[in-house]
Amino acid sequence: MSALRIFVRRGALRRFHRLKQDSEGLPVKVEWDRREGDRRTDVGAPPETTEQRQSERRREPPFTWEAGEFVVVNEKPASDPPEEV
């Protein structure tokens, strides 16, 4: 069974508490978005040392991120480690 997680935008207190309250008893985990900024930038470093990707891989966030200040993530269960023979 996969686990649903809801990440709420920093500072959206009412949204966080409402989602937490409404998801009580459901297999959903409501969490704060812990990101503080773009981790790929390094202040003062030359751009060629911080960016190693050849093209942008990030997608546009879902509409719920802008409109509702949250995003729903459906995580696949972790696979069991291979057994040693």
Biopython code that builds the backbone (N, CA, C, O; Angstrom):
import numpy as np
from Bio.PDB.StructureBuilder import StructureBuilder

atoms = [
    (1, "MET", "N", (0.844, -1.175, 0.000)),
    (1, "MET", "CA", (0.000, 0.000, 0.000)),
    (1, "MET", "C", (0.898, 1.249, 0.000)),
    (1, "MET", "O", (1.871, 1.323, 0.750)),
    (2, "SER", "N", (0.564, 2.202, -0.831)),
    (2, "SER", "CA", (1.362, 3.420, -0.896)),
    (2, "SER", "C", (0.858, 4.438, 0.119)),
    (2, "SER", "O", (-0.304, 4.403, 0.525)),
    (3, "ALA", "N", (1.734, 5.335, 0.519)),
    (3, "ALA", "CA", (1.396, 6.331, 1.525)),
    (3, "ALA", "C", (1.184, 7.691, 0.867)),
    (3, "ALA", "O", (1.989, 8.117, 0.038)),
    (4, "LEU", "N", (0.111, 8.364, 1.232)),
    (4, "LEU", "CA", (-0.135, 9.719, 0.751)),
    (4, "LEU", "C", (0.445, 10.705, 1.748)),
    (4, "LEU", "O", (0.256, 10.585, 2.959)),
    (5, "ARG", "N", (1.156, 11.684, 1.204)),
    (5, "ARG", "CA", (1.701, 12.756, 2.035)),
    (5, "ARG", "C", (1.254, 14.074, 1.430)),
    (5, "ARG", "O", (1.236, 14.238, 0.210)),
    (6, "ILE", "N", (0.894, 15.008, 2.294)),
    (6, "ILE", "CA", (0.506, 16.346, 1.854)),
    (6, "ILE", "C", (1.526, 17.313, 2.426)),
    (6, "ILE", "O", (1.718, 17.390, 3.639)),
    (7, "PHE", "N", (2.181, 18.052, 1.534)),
    (7, "PHE", "CA", (3.140, 19.060, 1.950)),
    (7, "PHE", "C", (2.484, 20.424, 1.831)),
    (7, "PHE", "O", (1.964, 20.783, 0.775)),
    (8, "VAL", "N", (2.510, 21.187, 2.928)),
    (8, "VAL", "CA", (1.868, 22.499, 2.984)),
    (8, "VAL", "C", (2.953, 23.570, 2.928)),
    (8, "VAL", "O", (4.003, 23.455, 3.561)),
    (9, "ARG", "N", (2.670, 24.614, 2.152)),
    (9, "ARG", "CA", (3.619, 25.722, 1.975)),
    (9, "ARG", "C", (3.931, 26.373, 3.321)),
    (9, "ARG", "O", (3.052, 26.503, 4.173)),
    (10, "ARG", "N", (5.173, 26.777, 3.505)),
    (10, "ARG", "CA", (5.593, 27.464, 4.734)),
    (10, "ARG", "C", (4.700, 28.665, 5.011)),
    (10, "ARG", "O", (4.393, 29.447, 4.110)),
    (11, "GLY", "N", (4.292, 28.801, 6.247)),
    (11, "GLY", "CA", (3.515, 29.962, 6.661)),
    (11, "GLY", "C", (2.018, 29.844, 6.463)),
    (11, "GLY", "O", (1.279, 30.713, 6.924)),
    (12, "ALA", "N", (1.538, 28.795, 5.791)),
    (12, "ALA", "CA", (0.099, 28.622, 5.560)),
    (12, "ALA", "C", (-0.507, 27.898, 6.763)),
    (12, "ALA", "O", (-0.908, 26.737, 6.676)),
    (13, "LEU", "N", (-0.563, 28.612, 7.881)),
    (13, "LEU", "CA", (-0.999, 28.000, 9.146)),
    (13, "LEU", "C", (-2.423, 27.466, 9.097)),
    (13, "LEU", "O", (-2.680, 26.336, 9.510)),
    (14, "ARG", "N", (-3.338, 28.269, 8.597)),
    (14, "ARG", "CA", (-4.736, 27.826, 8.544)),
    (14, "ARG", "C", (-4.893, 26.592, 7.662)),
    (14, "ARG", "O", (-5.604, 25.653, 8.020)),
    (15, "ARG", "N", (-4.229, 26.598, 6.510)),
    (15, "ARG", "CA", (-4.318, 25.451, 5.593)),
    (15, "ARG", "C", (-3.762, 24.204, 6.259)),
    (15, "ARG", "O", (-4.362, 23.133, 6.170)),
    (16, "PHE", "N", (-2.621, 24.333, 6.927)),
    (16, "PHE", "CA", (-1.998, 23.191, 7.597)),
    (16, "PHE", "C", (-2.926, 22.604, 8.648)),
    (16, "PHE", "O", (-3.156, 21.395, 8.669)),
    (17, "HIS", "N", (-3.466, 23.458, 9.525)),
    (17, "HIS", "CA", (-4.326, 22.964, 10.601)),
    (17, "HIS", "C", (-5.619, 22.367, 10.059)),
    (17, "HIS", "O", (-6.119, 21.384, 10.606)),
    (18, "ARG", "N", (-6.162, 22.942, 9.001)),
    (18, "ARG", "CA", (-7.399, 22.416, 8.419)),
    (18, "ARG", "C", (-7.165, 21.045, 7.786)),
    (18, "ARG", "O", (-7.957, 20.123, 7.979)),
    (19, "LEU", "N", (-6.074, 20.917, 7.029)),
    (19, "LEU", "CA", (-5.764, 19.622, 6.419)),
    (19, "LEU", "C", (-5.469, 18.571, 7.482)),
    (19, "LEU", "O", (-5.876, 17.416, 7.353)),
    (20, "LYS", "N", (-4.766, 18.974, 8.524)),
    (20, "LYS", "CA", (-4.458, 18.056, 9.619)),
    (20, "LYS", "C", (-5.754, 17.566, 10.284)),
    (20, "LYS", "O", (-5.900, 16.382, 10.588)),
    (21, "GLN", "N", (-6.677, 18.489, 10.499)),
    (21, "GLN", "CA", (-7.953, 18.160, 11.136)),
    (21, "GLN", "C", (-8.804, 17.276, 10.219)),
    (21, "GLN", "O", (-9.373, 16.280, 10.668)),
    (22, "ASP", "N", (-8.889, 17.635, 8.952)),
    (22, "ASP", "CA", (-9.742, 16.899, 8.019)),
    (22, "ASP", "C", (-9.194, 15.517, 7.672)),
    (22, "ASP", "O", (-9.956, 14.640, 7.265)),
    (23, "SER", "N", (-7.896, 15.310, 7.826)),
    (23, "SER", "CA", (-7.307, 14.017, 7.477)),
    (23, "SER", "C", (-7.176, 13.088, 8.674)),
    (23, "SER", "O", (-6.632, 11.990, 8.557)),
    (24, "GLU", "N", (-7.670, 13.525, 9.814)),
    (24, "GLU", "CA", (-7.610, 12.697, 11.030)),
    (24, "GLU", "C", (-8.290, 11.351, 10.762)),
    (24, "GLU", "O", (-9.429, 11.306, 10.298)),
    (25, "GLY", "N", (-7.588, 10.266, 11.054)),
    (25, "GLY", "CA", (-8.137, 8.930, 10.866)),
    (25, "GLY", "C", (-7.947, 8.380, 9.456)),
    (25, "GLY", "O", (-8.331, 7.242, 9.185)),
    (26, "LEU", "N", (-7.369, 9.158, 8.563)),
    (26, "LEU", "CA", (-7.113, 8.693, 7.200)),
    (26, "LEU", "C", (-5.628, 8.337, 7.056)),
    (26, "LEU", "O", (-4.799, 8.839, 7.815)),
    (27, "PRO", "N", (-5.288, 7.485, 6.097)),
    (27, "PRO", "CA", (-3.875, 7.127, 5.905)),
    (27, "PRO", "C", (-3.116, 8.218, 5.142)),
    (27, "PRO", "O", (-2.547, 7.970, 4.079)),
    (28, "VAL", "N", (-3.119, 9.419, 5.703)),
    (28, "VAL", "CA", (-2.487, 10.577, 5.083)),
    (28, "VAL", "C", (-1.599, 11.248, 6.117)),
    (28, "VAL", "O", (-1.966, 11.361, 7.287)),
    (29, "LYS", "N", (-0.428, 11.693, 5.679)),
    (29, "LYS", "CA", (0.477, 12.398, 6.573)),
    (29, "LYS", "C", (0.604, 13.842, 6.086)),
    (29, "LYS", "O", (1.013, 14.071, 4.947)),
    (30, "VAL", "N", (0.263, 14.811, 6.925)),
    (30, "VAL", "CA", (0.346, 16.228, 6.576)),
    (30, "VAL", "C", (1.627, 16.790, 7.175)),
    (30, "VAL", "O", (1.874, 16.662, 8.374)),
    (31, "GLU", "N", (2.448, 17.420, 6.317)),
    (31, "GLU", "CA", (3.749, 17.926, 6.762)),
    (31, "GLU", "C", (3.992, 19.314, 6.186)),
    (31, "GLU", "O", (3.398, 19.699, 5.179)),
    (32, "TRP", "N", (4.872, 20.051, 6.840)),
    (32, "TRP", "CA", (5.309, 21.342, 6.323)),
    (32, "TRP", "C", (6.327, 21.131, 5.215)),
    (32, "TRP", "O", (7.101, 20.175, 5.247)),
    (33, "ASP", "N", (6.323, 22.016, 4.246)),
    (33, "ASP", "CA", (7.382, 22.043, 3.246)),
    (33, "ASP", "C", (8.593, 22.646, 3.937)),
    (33, "ASP", "O", (8.549, 23.804, 4.354)),
    (34, "ARG", "N", (9.666, 21.892, 4.066)),
    (34, "ARG", "CA", (10.826, 22.345, 4.828)),
    (34, "ARG", "C", (11.830, 23.126, 4.007)),
    (34, "ARG", "O", (12.789, 23.665, 4.559)),
    (35, "ARG", "N", (11.630, 23.198, 2.704)),
    (35, "ARG", "CA", (12.604, 23.907, 1.872)),
    (35, "ARG", "C", (12.621, 25.395, 2.203)),
    (35, "ARG", "O", (11.575, 26.009, 2.415)),
    (36, "GLU", "N", (13.803, 25.952, 2.243)),
    (36, "GLU", "CA", (13.956, 27.379, 2.525)),
    (36, "GLU", "C", (14.367, 28.162, 1.302)),
    (36, "GLU", "O", (14.259, 29.389, 1.291)),
    (37, "GLY", "N", (14.826, 27.497, 0.292)),
    (37, "GLY", "CA", (15.267, 28.186, -0.921)),
    (37, "GLY", "C", (15.755, 27.183, -1.935)),
    (37, "GLY", "O", (15.596, 25.975, -1.761)),
    (38, "ASP", "N", (16.350, 27.691, -2.999)),
    (38, "ASP", "CA", (16.879, 26.835, -4.040)),
    (38, "ASP", "C", (18.228, 26.302, -3.590)),
    (38, "ASP", "O", (19.181, 27.071, -3.463)),
    (39, "ARG", "N", (18.328, 25.018, -3.349)),
    (39, "ARG", "CA", (19.560, 24.449, -2.813)),
    (39, "ARG", "C", (20.681, 24.363, -3.831)),
    (39, "ARG", "O", (21.826, 24.092, -3.468)),
    (40, "ARG", "N", (20.373, 24.588, -5.089)),
    (40, "ARG", "CA", (21.397, 24.485, -6.123)),
    (40, "ARG", "C", (22.179, 25.776, -6.310)),
    (40, "ARG", "O", (23.108, 25.814, -7.116)),
    (41, "THR", "N", (21.835, 26.814, -5.602)),
    (41, "THR", "CA", (22.578, 28.060, -5.734)),
    (41, "THR", "C", (23.489, 28.226, -4.530)),
    (41, "THR", "O", (23.129, 27.866, -3.409)),
    (42, "ASP", "N", (24.637, 28.758, -4.766)),
    (42, "ASP", "CA", (25.611, 28.991, -3.713)),
    (42, "ASP", "C", (26.077, 30.433, -3.840)),
    (42, "ASP", "O", (26.731, 30.792, -4.819)),
    (43, "VAL", "N", (25.748, 31.249, -2.869)),
    (43, "VAL", "CA", (26.081, 32.666, -2.921)),
    (43, "VAL", "C", (27.592, 32.843, -2.987)),
    (43, "VAL", "O", (28.326, 32.299, -2.163)),
    (44, "GLY", "N", (28.045, 33.600, -3.966)),
    (44, "GLY", "CA", (29.463, 33.901, -4.098)),
    (44, "GLY", "C", (30.258, 32.929, -4.946)),
    (44, "GLY", "O", (31.392, 33.224, -5.322)),
    (45, "ALA", "N", (29.679, 31.762, -5.259)),
    (45, "ALA", "CA", (30.408, 30.787, -6.072)),
    (45, "ALA", "C", (30.133, 31.026, -7.551)),
    (45, "ALA", "O", (29.035, 31.445, -7.919)),
    (46, "PRO", "N", (31.107, 30.766, -8.388)),
    (46, "PRO", "CA", (30.864, 30.897, -9.831)),
    (46, "PRO", "C", (29.775, 29.922, -10.277)),
    (46, "PRO", "O", (29.711, 28.806, -9.761)),
    (47, "PRO", "N", (28.914, 30.315, -11.226)),
    (47, "PRO", "CA", (27.795, 29.464, -11.639)),
    (47, "PRO", "C", (28.204, 28.081, -12.123)),
    (47, "PRO", "O", (27.470, 27.117, -11.910)),
    (48, "GLU", "N", (29.352, 27.963, -12.766)),
    (48, "GLU", "CA", (29.748, 26.663, -13.295)),
    (48, "GLU", "C", (30.073, 25.650, -12.194)),
    (48, "GLU", "O", (30.100, 24.449, -12.463)),
    (49, "THR", "N", (30.318, 26.099, -10.974)),
    (49, "THR", "CA", (30.634, 25.163, -9.898)),
    (49, "THR", "C", (29.391, 24.671, -9.165)),
    (49, "THR", "O", (29.443, 23.622, -8.522)),
    (50, "THR", "N", (28.273, 25.398, -9.241)),
    (50, "THR", "CA", (27.083, 24.986, -8.512)),
    (50, "THR", "C", (26.087, 24.230, -9.385)),
    (50, "THR", "O", (25.382, 23.360, -8.875)),
    (51, "GLU", "N", (26.004, 24.520, -10.648)),
    (51, "GLU", "CA", (25.028, 23.890, -11.535)),
    (51, "GLU", "C", (25.722, 22.873, -12.419)),
    (51, "GLU", "O", (26.573, 23.230, -13.234)),
    (52, "GLN", "N", (25.365, 21.612, -12.263)),
    (52, "GLN", "CA", (26.003, 20.552, -13.040)),
    (52, "GLN", "C", (25.059, 19.944, -14.077)),
    (52, "GLN", "O", (25.493, 19.175, -14.934)),
    (53, "ARG", "N", (23.785, 20.282, -14.003)),
    (53, "ARG", "CA", (22.828, 19.723, -14.963)),
    (53, "ARG", "C", (22.951, 20.428, -16.308)),
    (53, "ARG", "O", (23.267, 21.615, -16.373)),
    (54, "GLN", "N", (22.699, 19.691, -17.366)),
    (54, "GLN", "CA", (22.755, 20.262, -18.708)),
    (54, "GLN", "C", (21.451, 20.947, -19.089)),
    (54, "GLN", "O", (21.452, 21.877, -19.896)),
    (55, "SER", "N", (20.342, 20.498, -18.517)),
    (55, "SER", "CA", (19.042, 21.109, -18.824)),
    (55, "SER", "C", (18.175, 21.109, -17.564)),
    (55, "SER", "O", (18.448, 20.384, -16.608)),
    (56, "GLU", "N", (17.150, 21.917, -17.581)),
    (56, "GLU", "CA", (16.232, 22.019, -16.441)),
    (56, "GLU", "C", (15.356, 20.770, -16.378)),
    (56, "GLU", "O", (14.709, 20.405, -17.359)),
    (57, "ARG", "N", (15.340, 20.120, -15.215)),
    (57, "ARG", "CA", (14.535, 18.909, -15.048)),
    (57, "ARG", "C", (13.297, 19.150, -14.198)),
    (57, "ARG", "O", (12.411, 18.297, -14.135)),
    (58, "ARG", "N", (13.230, 20.269, -13.565)),
    (58, "ARG", "CA", (12.096, 20.537, -12.689)),
    (58, "ARG", "C", (10.844, 20.791, -13.498)),
    (58, "ARG", "O", (10.882, 21.409, -14.562)),
    (59, "ARG", "N", (9.730, 20.303, -12.972)),
    (59, "ARG", "CA", (8.442, 20.524, -13.619)),
    (59, "ARG", "C", (7.735, 21.684, -12.940)),
    (59, "ARG", "O", (8.101, 22.099, -11.840)),
    (60, "GLU", "N", (6.731, 22.191, -13.606)),
    (60, "GLU", "CA", (5.890, 23.219, -12.990)),
    (60, "GLU", "C", (5.156, 22.582, -11.812)),
    (60, "GLU", "O", (4.717, 21.437, -11.920)),
    (61, "PRO", "N", (5.012, 23.286, -10.699)),
    (61, "PRO", "CA", (4.273, 22.707, -9.575)),
    (61, "PRO", "C", (2.807, 22.549, -9.927)),
    (61, "PRO", "O", (2.302, 23.289, -10.772)),
    (62, "PRO", "N", (2.104, 21.607, -9.307)),
    (62, "PRO", "CA", (0.679, 21.437, -9.583)),
    (62, "PRO", "C", (-0.104, 22.679, -9.163)),
    (62, "PRO", "O", (0.363, 23.469, -8.343)),
    (63, "PHE", "N", (-1.291, 22.842, -9.731)),
    (63, "PHE", "CA", (-2.083, 24.041, -9.447)),
    (63, "PHE", "C", (-2.420, 24.177, -7.970)),
    (63, "PHE", "O", (-2.654, 25.289, -7.497)),
    (64, "THR", "N", (-2.452, 23.075, -7.233)),
    (64, "THR", "CA", (-2.788, 23.160, -5.808)),
    (64, "THR", "C", (-1.714, 23.895, -5.018)),
    (64, "THR", "O", (-1.997, 24.436, -3.949)),
    (65, "TRP", "N", (-0.472, 23.922, -5.533)),
    (65, "TRP", "CA", (0.607, 24.610, -4.821)),
    (65, "TRP", "C", (0.359, 26.112, -4.809)),
    (65, "TRP", "O", (0.561, 26.766, -3.786)),
    (66, "GLU", "N", (-0.070, 26.655, -5.925)),
    (66, "GLU", "CA", (-0.350, 28.093, -6.010)),
    (66, "GLU", "C", (-1.726, 28.423, -5.425)),
    (66, "GLU", "O", (-1.856, 29.369, -4.650)),
    (67, "ALA", "N", (-2.743, 27.654, -5.789)),
    (67, "ALA", "CA", (-4.116, 27.964, -5.388)),
    (67, "ALA", "C", (-4.416, 27.574, -3.938)),
    (67, "ALA", "O", (-5.085, 28.317, -3.220)),
    (68, "GLY", "N", (-3.925, 26.417, -3.512)),
    (68, "GLY", "CA", (-4.279, 25.911, -2.195)),
    (68, "GLY", "C", (-3.144, 25.841, -1.200)),
    (68, "GLY", "O", (-3.358, 25.470, -0.046)),
    (69, "GLU", "N", (-1.936, 26.189, -1.621)),
    (69, "GLU", "CA", (-0.755, 26.187, -0.766)),
    (69, "GLU", "C", (-0.374, 24.803, -0.254)),
    (69, "GLU", "O", (0.180, 24.670, 0.838)),
    (70, "PHE", "N", (-0.675, 23.766, -1.048)),
    (70, "PHE", "CA", (-0.274, 22.413, -0.678)),
    (70, "PHE", "C", (-0.091, 21.579, -1.938)),
    (70, "PHE", "O", (-0.530, 21.958, -3.024)),
    (71, "VAL", "N", (0.564, 20.438, -1.769)),
    (71, "VAL", "CA", (0.736, 19.473, -2.847)),
    (71, "VAL", "C", (0.609, 18.078, -2.250)),
    (71, "VAL", "O", (1.079, 17.825, -1.140)),
    (72, "VAL", "N", (-0.029, 17.177, -2.989)),
    (72, "VAL", "CA", (-0.227, 15.798, -2.546)),
    (72, "VAL", "C", (0.791, 14.911, -3.254)),
    (72, "VAL", "O", (0.958, 14.984, -4.471)),
    (73, "VAL", "N", (1.468, 14.073, -2.472)),
    (73, "VAL", "CA", (2.484, 13.175, -3.015)),
    (73, "VAL", "C", (2.089, 11.747, -2.667)),
    (73, "VAL", "O", (1.802, 11.433, -1.512)),
    (74, "ASN", "N", (2.077, 10.894, -3.672)),
    (74, "ASN", "CA", (1.770, 9.476, -3.476)),
    (74, "ASN", "C", (3.080, 8.715, -3.528)),
    (74, "ASN", "O", (3.626, 8.487, -4.607)),
    (75, "GLU", "N", (3.581, 8.326, -2.384)),
    (75, "GLU", "CA", (4.873, 7.641, -2.323)),
    (75, "GLU", "C", (4.697, 6.147, -2.471)),
    (75, "GLU", "O", (3.801, 5.545, -1.881)),
    (76, "LYS", "N", (5.556, 5.570, -3.260)),
    (76, "LYS", "CA", (5.563, 4.117, -3.407)),
    (76, "LYS", "C", (6.252, 3.528, -2.194)),
    (76, "LYS", "O", (7.194, 4.124, -1.670)),
    (77, "PRO", "N", (5.802, 2.368, -1.736)),
    (77, "PRO", "CA", (6.468, 1.755, -0.582)),
    (77, "PRO", "C", (7.899, 1.370, -0.928)),
    (77, "PRO", "O", (8.210, 1.009, -2.063)),
    (78, "ALA", "N", (8.748, 1.455, 0.064)),
    (78, "ALA", "CA", (10.155, 1.089, -0.140)),
    (78, "ALA", "C", (10.237, -0.405, -0.401)),
    (78, "ALA", "O", (9.590, -1.199, 0.282)),
    (79, "SER", "N", (11.026, -0.781, -1.380)),
    (79, "SER", "CA", (11.175, -2.198, -1.688)),
    (79, "SER", "C", (12.078, -2.846, -0.662)),
    (79, "SER", "O", (12.936, -2.199, -0.061)),
    (80, "ASP", "N", (11.871, -4.116, -0.478)),
    (80, "ASP", "CA", (12.707, -4.858, 0.465)),
    (80, "ASP", "C", (14.110, -4.997, -0.098)),
    (80, "ASP", "O", (14.270, -5.198, -1.302)),
    (81, "PRO", "N", (15.128, -4.894, 0.742)),
    (81, "PRO", "CA", (16.495, -5.065, 0.249)),
    (81, "PRO", "C", (16.696, -6.499, -0.255)),
    (81, "PRO", "O", (16.073, -7.428, 0.259)),
    (82, "PRO", "N", (17.544, -6.678, -1.236)),
    (82, "PRO", "CA", (17.784, -8.039, -1.746)),
    (82, "PRO", "C", (18.426, -8.927, -0.681)),
    (82, "PRO", "O", (19.257, -8.487, 0.114)),
    (83, "GLU", "N", (18.016, -10.166, -0.699)),
    (83, "GLU", "CA", (18.580, -11.105, 0.272)),
    (83, "GLU", "C", (19.953, -11.581, -0.186)),
    (83, "GLU", "O", (20.192, -11.781, -1.376)),
    (84, "GLU", "N", (20.844, -11.757, 0.777)),
    (84, "GLU", "CA", (22.187, -12.241, 0.458)),
    (84, "GLU", "C", (22.163, -13.754, 0.426)),
    (84, "GLU", "O", (21.474, -14.393, 1.222)),
    (85, "VAL", "N", (22.926, -14.328, -0.508)),
    (85, "VAL", "CA", (22.984, -15.798, -0.613)),
    (85, "VAL", "C", (24.285, -16.343, -0.158)),
    (85, "VAL", "O", (24.489, -17.557, -0.185)),
]
sb = StructureBuilder()
sb.init_structure("model")
sb.init_model(0)
sb.init_chain("A")
sb.init_seg("    ")
for serial, (resi, resn, name, xyz) in enumerate(atoms, 1):
    if name == "N":
        sb.init_residue(resn, " ", resi, " ")
    sb.init_atom(name, np.array(xyz, "f"), 0.0, 1.0, " ", f" {name:<3s}", serial, name[0])
structure = sb.get_structure()
